[in-house]
Amino acid sequence: MAVITISRGSFSGGKILAECLADKLGYRCLDREVIVERAAAYGVTQEELRRALTEPPSFWDRFSHRKYMFLTLFQAALTEEVRAGNAVYHSNAGHLLLRGVSHVLRTRIIAPLEKRVTMVQDRLKMSTEDAVAYIQTMDQDRRKWTHYLYGVDWGDPALYDVVLNLEYMDIREACEIIGSMTGQKTFEETPDSVAAMENLTMASRVRANLVIHPATSGLEVEVEASGGKVTVRGRLATADQAREIQDVVRRIPGVTDLVLEGVVQSRGL
């Protein structure tokens, strides 16, 4: 019942690997479009979400709260989609949005530039020079985005459980290696890891509901969940904001208790 996330540079074979793993393990294969479609159910358009995930950081520096909003909705959609396990996700730093869940197998694949250039030329019919420039630009943009959104270096091996180099192995061999790892005890679901996924899902759901509700959409808060108990932390300017948070959160199924920690202190539900 593991969840596999795949991080890779453009045209490194990530989609092919994800499809191979899904076929081998009987898992669902998820990409950005699946998550965008689910996130749009919160009331934003798919076009807005795609733009938020592709515009350069320099653009979103002017709209920092919009960045918070779209990332919140994307995380909520991703956690809802993978909470039941048996899923392979191969886009947009899923390993960073699913932190703290031990049955998430965080993988990264790298491939020599020559292989990637060949793939770009085959698919996009570019010259060698244009293909190299295209790959370098895409990689640079992903690195900037990861640092901007999460404050980490996209290529840091410490962010992953396994890094595979496709210089001498092919996709099928990489698929066999990663597939065999899902059977290891390390990545099996446990009561603690299932609880961690459920708590992350609940916390993400609460943040998403707050960010789309007119009365609380301007707030940026941290949310933790433990069972049905939800803790919301943030700088609240007025008692009215605390009441607004309570009004939104108490309507979310599964919430049994609420604690607010901020400038304004309030009782629970």
SVG drawing of the C-alpha trace seen along z (x, -y; Angstrom):
<svg xmlns="http://www.w3.org/2000/svg" viewBox="-21 -43 47 50">
<polyline fill="none" stroke="black" stroke-width="0.4" points="0.0,0.0 3.0,-2.3 2.9,-5.7 5.8,-6.3 6.8,-9.8 9.2,-10.3 11.3,-13.4 13.2,-14.0 14.4,-16.5 12.5,-17.1 12.8,-14.2 14.6,-12.0 12.0,-9.2 10.0,-9.9 6.6,-9.4 7.6,-6.1 9.0,-4.9 5.8,-5.8 3.7,-4.0 6.0,-0.9 5.6,-0.9 1.9,-1.4 1.6,1.6 4.0,3.8 2.4,3.1 -1.2,2.5 -1.0,-1.1 -2.7,-4.2 -0.4,-6.5 -1.0,-10.1 0.4,-13.2 0.0,-17.0 -3.2,-17.1 -5.0,-14.6 -4.2,-16.8 -5.0,-20.0 -8.5,-18.6 -9.1,-17.6 -7.8,-20.9 -10.1,-22.8 -13.1,-21.3 -12.3,-23.8 -13.6,-26.6 -10.6,-27.8 -10.1,-27.1 -7.7,-24.5 -6.2,-27.3 -5.4,-29.3 -3.8,-26.3 -1.7,-25.4 -0.5,-29.0 0.4,-29.0 2.6,-26.0 4.4,-27.3 4.9,-31.0 8.4,-31.9 9.0,-32.8 9.7,-36.4 6.1,-36.7 4.6,-35.3 6.8,-37.4 4.3,-40.1 1.4,-37.9 2.8,-35.9 -0.6,-35.2 -1.7,-33.7 1.3,-31.4 0.2,-30.3 -3.3,-29.7 -2.5,-27.6 0.1,-25.5 -2.4,-24.9 -5.0,-23.7 -2.5,-21.5 -1.4,-19.8 -5.0,-19.2 -5.8,-17.6 -2.6,-15.5 -3.1,-14.1 -6.8,-13.3 -5.7,-11.5 -3.0,-9.3 -4.3,-8.8 -5.5,-5.3 -2.0,-4.2 -1.2,-2.2 -0.3,-5.3 2.6,-6.5 2.9,-10.3 5.4,-11.8 5.2,-15.6 5.6,-18.8 7.7,-17.8 5.2,-15.4 7.8,-14.1 7.9,-17.5 4.1,-17.8 3.9,-14.4 6.6,-14.9 6.3,-12.9 4.6,-9.7 7.0,-6.8 5.3,-4.6 5.9,-7.3 8.9,-6.0 10.7,-9.1 12.6,-8.4 14.6,-10.5 16.0,-9.5 18.7,-11.2 19.9,-10.7 22.9,-11.8 22.3,-14.9 22.9,-13.0 20.0,-10.7 17.7,-13.6 18.7,-15.5 17.9,-12.5 14.5,-12.2 13.8,-16.0 14.9,-15.7 12.7,-12.7 9.6,-14.3 10.0,-18.0 12.0,-17.8 14.6,-20.3 18.2,-20.7 20.9,-19.5 21.7,-23.1 18.0,-24.0 17.4,-20.7 20.3,-21.4 19.1,-25.0 15.5,-23.7 16.6,-21.1 18.8,-23.6 16.0,-26.2 13.5,-23.6 15.9,-22.3 16.8,-25.8 13.1,-26.7 12.3,-23.6 15.3,-24.3 14.1,-27.9 10.6,-26.8 11.5,-24.2 13.7,-26.6 11.1,-29.3 8.2,-27.1 10.0,-24.9 13.3,-26.4 15.3,-23.4 17.7,-22.4 15.8,-20.2 18.9,-18.0 19.8,-17.4 19.9,-13.5 19.0,-13.8 15.4,-14.6 15.0,-11.1 15.1,-7.5 16.7,-6.4 18.4,-8.1 18.9,-6.1 21.2,-7.0 20.0,-5.9 23.4,-6.2 23.9,-2.4 20.5,-1.0 17.3,-1.3 13.8,-2.2 12.8,1.5 15.7,2.2 14.9,-1.0 11.3,0.1 12.3,3.5 14.6,1.9 11.9,-0.6 9.2,2.0 11.1,4.4 11.6,1.7 7.9,1.3 7.9,4.8 10.5,3.9 9.3,3.4 10.6,-0.1 8.0,-1.3 5.0,0.8 2.0,-0.9 2.0,-0.8 -0.7,-2.2 1.6,-5.1 2.2,-5.9 -1.5,-5.6 -2.3,-7.9 0.4,-10.3 -1.2,-10.3 -4.7,-10.8 -3.5,-13.7 -1.7,-15.3 -4.8,-14.9 -7.0,-16.5 -4.6,-19.4 -4.4,-20.0 -8.1,-19.9 -8.6,-22.5 -6.1,-24.9 -7.8,-24.5 -11.2,-25.2 -9.9,-28.3 -8.1,-29.7 -11.2,-29.4 -13.7,-30.8 -14.3,-34.6 -14.1,-35.3 -10.8,-33.6 -9.2,-33.7 -6.7,-36.4 -5.1,-34.4 -2.0,-32.4 -1.9,-29.8 -0.2,-26.6 -2.4,-23.6 -1.7,-20.4 -4.1,-17.5 -4.1,-14.6 -7.1,-12.4 -10.0,-14.8 -8.2,-17.5 -7.0,-20.4 -4.6,-23.1 -4.5,-26.3 -1.5,-28.7 -1.3,-32.2 -1.3,-35.9 -5.0,-36.8 -5.7,-40.5 -9.2,-40.3 -11.5,-38.1 -13.8,-38.1 -11.1,-36.2 -11.0,-33.6 -14.7,-33.1 -14.6,-33.0 -12.0,-30.2 -14.2,-28.3 -17.2,-28.7 -15.3,-27.2 -13.5,-24.4 -16.4,-23.1 -18.2,-22.3 -15.4,-20.0 -16.3,-16.3 -14.1,-14.5 -13.1,-17.6 -13.9,-17.0 -11.8,-19.7 -10.2,-23.0 -7.4,-24.9 -6.4,-28.3 -2.9,-29.6 -2.2,-33.2 -2.5,-36.8 -6.1,-36.2 -6.7,-33.2 -10.1,-31.4 -11.7,-28.4 -12.2,-25.3 -15.4,-24.1"/>
</svg>
